[in-house]
Each structure stands twice: as C-alpha cells, then as structure tokens.
Amino acid sequence: MRPNSGGQYRMKRGRGIVWAGLVVCLLLAGGVVVGSLAVGAQSDTATAPVTNESAWPSFGLGPDGNRALSNGTGPVETGVVQWNYTTGGIVHSSPAVVNGTLYVGSDDNKVYAFDTQTSSEQWNFTTGGSVLSSPAVANGTAYVGSYDNRIYALNATDGTEQWNYTTGGDVWSSPAVVNGTVYVGSDDDTVYGLDAQTGSEQWNYTTGGEVRSSPAVVNGTVYVGSYDGEVYALNATDGTEQWSYSRGGPGTELSSPAVVNGTVYIGGVGGSVYALNATDGTERWKTATTFDVQSSPTVWNDTVYIGSNEDVYALDTTTGTEQWSYPTNNKVYSTPTVVNGTVYVGSYDNNVYTLDAVKGTEQWTYTTGGFVFSSPTVVDGIAYFGSEDGNLYALHADDSVPILSEYTVSNPSNQNIAVRFNSDKLLTNLSASISGTESATLSTSDFTPTVDTDGNVTYEAIYTAGSEGSYTATLDTAADGAGNDAATSQAESVVLDAPPTISAYAVSNPSGQNVTVRFNATEQLSTISVSISNAESATLSSTDFTETAITGGNYTYDASYTGISDGTYTATLDTAADAAGNDGATGQQDSVIVDTTPPTAAAGENQTVDEDTTVQFNGSNTTDNTGIASYNWSFGDGMNATGQTVTHTYTDSGEYTVTLTVEDAAGNQDIDTSTVTVESSSNGGSGGNGGGGGSSRSTDTGSTVTVVPAQEPESSDSDDSSTRGSEAADSIDSQSVAVRGVSRGERVSVDFTTPDEDRTATDQDESTGDSDGSDEPTPRQVRNIVPDGLDIQFAEAGDYEFTVRTRDADTSDSAESEPSRTGDSGSAFRSDFSTNSLSDDGVRFARETRQRPVGFIEVDTEFETEAVETATHRFRVRKSYLESTDASVESVRLYRDEIAQWRELDTQQVRETEDYYFFEAETPGFSVFVIGTSAPVFETTDQQLIGFDESTGGVEATVSVENIGSKAGTYDAVLSADGETIGTAEASVDAAERADVTVTGTVETDDPVTLRLAGQSLGDVTRTKPTPVPTDPEQSGLRLVGVLLGVAVVVIGGLLWSRRKNGEETQ
C-alpha cells in the first residue's frame, strides 16, 4: 500500500462490528499460542534504555533499535587500544557482544567470533559475499545477512551453519530476533519474517524499494524504512501493513528506526529527522539538518542523537529543537551509541569521537586508517568498532594509576593554607581534608591545575583559615577519569601565626607642614616602615612611631614627618610585621595636601547700576597655588551667595560694599571687597531690564552692551522644522544683543530682559492692550525656562551681534495631554510626559539622550565660533515644572547641539528663589542648547482600532507605549470621540521598556465621530440604531394558519405510523 502525498498516513480498518468481534475472540482464544512464542526469545515490549552493560546482542541494543545504555561504563576521558584484529576487508558491520564473545562481519565475506579479552579468534564462517550486516545473537545462535542474498543462522559457540534462507537480493539489513522470529530486510524490496529455529518463511511484505534499514520490533509491530522513502509499520505476526509514512520520495535510505516511548524516530535522504506516532504514523515533528540523514537515531535522556553529513546532532525528543551539534570533518553514517552520558560515533574523517551527551563537547577522539561506518558497541568499559582499514578495534580507558609527587602544605600569606602537589596526568576527582584547629574539605573545584609542556600537572588549592593554630591537610582522593586513584592519605601540617590586621590607616596635616601617619594593628609590631613620596621623599621606621595599647589587645601607631615644602604628601605602609615576621602591610596608602600659602581673593571691579538691575559678580580672577574650595559673597544688603560667579539684584539705591571670602582646601582664607553704587531709576537710568525698549550699559573696560527684545513675536508658520505648526506665535522669546568696542580677551556680561515673575497668566500687556480692543485681558504664556544672561570672553577685539531665542519644549495643549496643573503665582501650564507634546527637535533630543527636554535656547551669531574663548550660560528653571514631571533639580543639565551628538555641559545650581532654581553652565561655543532633566518620556506608536460594535457603540483600541526617558513613569492613554474622552487606561513603563495598552470606551451619540487614541486618529465611526420591523396584521394571521397546518400534519403522520406498526405486530 502506498501512503498519501505529503507524509500522510493510512490505517487498515475493519469491515464491521461483527468482524471486529470475531477478531477479538480469536485473539483471546489464541493468547496462549502467541504467548508461547516468546519463550527463550527477546521480548518486544520494553522501550526504556537497556541496563545490561555486559551484553550487546544486536545492532539495536534491544528490539526497539535503540543504541542507548543507561548505566554502563566506557572509556570517557581517553581511549587506549586494548587490541585490534586485521580482517581481509572493510569492516562496515557493527559488533555484537554476548557472554564474552564478539561477533562481526567483514567485506572479506566472513563472519568472525573473537574473545573480547584476548582478541583470539574463536571461529570464522565464510559466506558468498561481503558481510555488511550486523549480527544478532539470540538463544545460542548468531543471525546475519550477506551480499550473497542469504540470511544465515550460525551456532554462536562454534560457527557451524544451522540454516540459511535465500532472498531475491543482497542483505545489508541487520536482523532483529523477537519471540522466535527473525525480522530482516533485503535489496529485493522485501521485509521477511522467518522462523528462528528452522529458517522457514512465516511471511513477507513487499515495499517499493530496497530495504537496507534494520527493523525495530515493539509491541507486536515491525517498524522499518525503505528506499522508496516510506516508513512502514507491519504486523509482527502476519506482516500486514498497519500504516506507512512518506518521507518525501525515494532515495538511498540506510537510516533504521528507534522506537522509544510510543514514538518512532528515523532519518531520511531529504535531510530531515522524523518523529512519528508509533500507533498511527502521524507526524509528531520533523527537523531539517544540513544534508541526507543515513545515520540511525539513538534516544537517551529525552534527547535524540543522530548523524547528518558532517555533524552529530542532539535534538529534543518532544519538539525536535536542536540542543547542540558537533562538527566532524566528513559525513557521519555511523549511528551514535550513548552509554551513561557519553556519545560514541564514527565519521568518514577516519575518527571515532566521544562527546558529552549533555553539552556536546568533545572528550576524546581516536584516529583509524580509514573511514568509520561501523557503530561503536560499548560493553564493560570497552568500545568495539570496525574501520575501512580492515581492522576491528577494542579501546579501553587508561587504567594506569596517576603518579603523584612533591605533596606540600604551606602558609604562603596571612591565614592561607596552600595544598600543592604534582601529577603525571590530569585528575578529575580530588579531595583533601583539613583538620586541626578547624575542619574543612577541599574538593575538585577548589584545586587549580597548571599543565607544563611535558603534560605534567601541578595542582594547588588555598584554604583560608579563620584562626591561628596547627592545621593538617590530608589527600583523600586523586583519581583520573577512569577512576584510578593515586591518593594514599598523603598528609602534611603547618602552623598558622596570622599576620596583624591593619586598620584606620590615615595621613593628615595637623598644622604647618607637618605630616602625621596613624594606624591600628591587632597585635604588637616589631618592624614598621612607611615611605613618604611626591612633595618630598623620606622613610619612617619603627623608631619614628609611638605605640599606644588600646582595648582588645590592639595597638595604635603614630609618627610625624616635618616637611619643608607645600604640596601633596603620600605615605605608603611598606612593612607592619610582628615578632614572627608575619607582615600585615599590603601597601596601604593615603595622601594629604600640605598648603601654607593663602589664596588671593579678587571680588572684581566697582560697578554702578540702576535699581532692580541684576548685577553679576565674578571671582574668577582669584588665585591660589592649589585651587579654591569655596567662594562666599556678602552683598552688603544682608543677602549672601556662594559660587565663583553669582548675580544679585539691588532693590534700593545706595552704595554697597560687596565682600568675597575665598578658602582653599587647606583652610587658608583671603578677603577682597568691591563697591556697587545703585542709582534710583528716576535719576535718568536705563529703566532696568523689564521694559519693552531694551537696555544699554557700559562695562568697566569701555565696551557697550545693548539688549533689545524682539518687537514682534516670531511666526510659527516658518519652515523651521524645530517647531510644530500647532505652536502658538508667542511661544518663542527673542532678544537681540549688540556688544561694541570689545577688547581682546575681555569678559563681557550680558543680562537679558526677563518677564516679571509676579505677573500672572492673565495680566494684560499694558503697552499694547488687546488687538481687538476688547476689555478681556490677554493671556501671557508662563515660561518653564528663563535665560538670565551670558558671560562671554572674546578672543579678539571688535563689535559683536547675536540673537537669543527661547522656547519651552512642551508645545501641546490638546485634551489628550495630562491634566493641567497650576504653578506658582497662579500661572497655569501643561505638563505632558509623551512625545506628542514635544517639538521635532525635542523628540530627537529625547531619543538621543534619554532625557526630557524642558526648553530651548538658541544663540544665532553674526561671527565665527573662534571669536569666543569661553562663555557661560545663566538660566533658571521653574520649580513647579520640575515637580510636575517628577524631575530632580540635581538632574538639570544644559546640552549643546553639536550635530553629531548632544554634548552635556557642566551645569551648576547657584541659587534659588521661591519660584525658580538658578543655574550656570560653561560652553565652548554657541549653537542650539537644550535644558534637559531625568524624567519619563513616552513615545506612542501602532495605534489600532481593534473593534467597534455598531449597535452598542463599544470601542476597543490598542497603542504601543515606549519609555524613551531615563526614569520609570506612568502613562495615561486617552481614547476620545470628537475630542470628548470616552476611555482611559494606565500603563507603568520602566525606562527603555515598552508596553502595549488596551483602551475601551463607548460612543454615546448616533452621529458620526472621529476616534483618536494617544493623539493619533483611528478613523470615523457611526453607531447605528436597530430598525424596527413593521407588523402587518394580515401577514401575521397567515403565518399563524401555516403553523397550525404544520402541527396538524405532524400529528396525523404520527397516528398513521402507529397504526401500521400495531398491524405488523398483530400479523
């Protein structure tokens, strides 16, 4: 029978219930006869790995065809030739081993039997052709096929022929002997069932191609592959087909099945490994490999092992997924053998490989003189296999005991105990017991091996003791991979006198140029040495230290060194040894700066300003030999500030003495003062910084600074891609600056005009009024950032002009933003954590820096960047904005757009008021600047309408939310219909993570509406009303008549059937 295409299967079905009953009765009646066939033969019901490690009776260790042994032993670490025997031809055959005798075929037409221990030949039998088949030994008989078309049954003891059976083709297939029947395939396309005692044919089944696959027999079913590409399941009693499965077409199919736990595993020429249901042939899984699979599978520990082209694969038995693969250097036709966690397999690269079954790592290889087709058989620790070089090999593990030497136990340092010895080979199992003051055990993982060029290995392990005393280390185990143990309880002892523990090591400068070294020790010291370096070089010895006993048997040691120079002194503890010479010094080191030179403070030049004018004070001309640690300013009006550069606003006219106190790291101080004359604005001053006409002032060096606010707000309809079209026209502040008569190297302070902090969001602009002439006040946008000024040091003399533009990063005022919050001074502003509220360059900034943009400061210059040596931005950030975005003041940074990247500038907070934090940041040049903070930033994508119920108005939609910010946060996804919120959903998203949010809601109106989710349109929807069905009285009456007629017909029909039935019964 042929299967359907595509790997489908068929089952033979019975012809009726009666036939099924008869079959069951016959089977029950014949149970005794069938059962009697199993006497003295292999059972076909076991599918678990065979556990008999002293015999390997056939190609498959058991009738299931599986070459796996769960608790056997084999050469694991190394393979050494115990013996080899040269036959007269290639050895394709895989050996069988029973009762100390090895059976194998050869291309020299012979079947051989050898003593497994001595390799002496017990007998050989000559057939009429090459013997590629692997023998099966059962009940004292060896069964094997030959290329002379015959199957032979030979006496296992002396090799005499008991019978032979002639097929119509060569016999490469390896027999399986189960319940008194020999099952084998032939190149005549046939599978045979032969009587094991007489050789008489019980049945045969013809396939569509040569049968070189070796049958597996489980639970009364024979499983076998054919060159026609099919896998067959045949009744073991009569050979009838139960099912077949197509592997995709004909080919050279050598792979034999292994049947384990109800699944048939087999390879195919299409390059795949198959797992089929043993009952009905349905495909459980199919896994593709790199090339044709001629190797047969082996199943062990929920893993399938099989060769393909040049690789050995390990696949999961349940899913077929690859667990590992190992590459050889040629094709692998040999079937893997698995013995207790080790895989043995041959390759056409002339090697036999042993691999770790779990990891796939190589353990050892053995090279023969030709390709290895034969599958290794492993019995009692020996691996047997044949090769193209004509030899039969027996490899065993190295059984020589390791040679150990130079076993020592020492105390190399502190409280460490070192156990060390040499071995002439690698060891896999080590154990040393520690006894004496403490008890412990050192295992294999504690020892570090070091291999020299001759292959000798030095092992060393360190045990760190917790207390002093006498310790003995005894070597309990020193075994190689074969279990050869060289340990003879070698033991040595050592006495630990732990070195002192040094703590609280510190170097200080108590006064002048004195350097003090101080530390504690857990015991009295006999030798101390400290080296002084850097500013001066010297050595402090034991006689320089003063010893003081303290509690707990500890000691404090002090020494002083009097230097003659300022600078950094480093003191390193070189020696701190007790009377036994145990040294506790580990290079402890500390440094101190000796500085007796005070700084020179520079408070700057005297200044004359108007009332309510922001005055800058710069202490950068202060000097010190090591650097200034702090700047403290007193402005003469009761106010103070700290920092190298600060600002202050005088509200009253008068003359003020400004005092700058500076202090270096050593505590040396200096004071300098300057005078600020504050003139009343009614005296003809410039009118301060708040007027719309700008301000102009002269510097002490003669240059003139003019700041003019833009007369008209910039239009949002420009082509500048950095702002969005929805941005209000007054969202950008612009100020023009002109600096005239600048000297080379001059540092000029530019103070910008800033909005009045006391002005609320509904104050009216008194200078212009409303454009439409109404009495309603004009809203004034409240800034989250305010630029206060620039301090610029020019590299060249000349006149300079530039424009400063300022805008907030938040631009959205949509209903889908977060709820409005009220800031200080009653100023309303909106804070939205999503990119929907950011300008395009704000989104770019957030993506590239993972920071939340607060606002932009753009400095557009009329001169080259090289004209500026340095510049310092002065700006402020509204406190309430930081609170609303959960951003800390410490996270505020100024960033410069350098095209390729956003450069983070060193940003310092200098002061604060009730509403603002004030900052300064130095920049190497001008560009676009962003003030950023650490906060969540949500980017929404993939808004989709999942469903809309036209009858109820129910809406379900999803959106993907990614937090591109640097802090976790919660995003509220808003679903709206024509701007009215109909549903929300909340998602907590960690930084750099993504979440999918589902939002539901209901459209309440029957009018068409536009749905939007997270700022993105989902399209238009319309809820429909159900249309009432009109009722026609005449039609209703006709329907009622029809129903009644139908009921009458049913009743009458039932009565007629009942009468007829009664009449039949009466007759």
Order of alpha helices (4+ residues) and beta strands (2+ residues): alpha-alpha-beta-beta-beta-beta-beta-beta-beta-beta-beta-beta-beta-beta-beta-beta-beta-beta-beta-beta-beta-beta-beta-beta-beta-beta-beta-beta-beta-beta-beta-beta-beta-beta-beta-beta-beta-beta-beta-beta-beta-beta-beta-beta-beta-beta-beta-beta-beta-beta-beta-beta-beta-beta-beta-beta-beta-beta-beta-beta-beta-beta-beta-beta-beta-beta-alpha-beta-beta-alpha-beta-beta-beta-beta-beta-beta-beta-beta-beta-beta-beta-beta-alpha
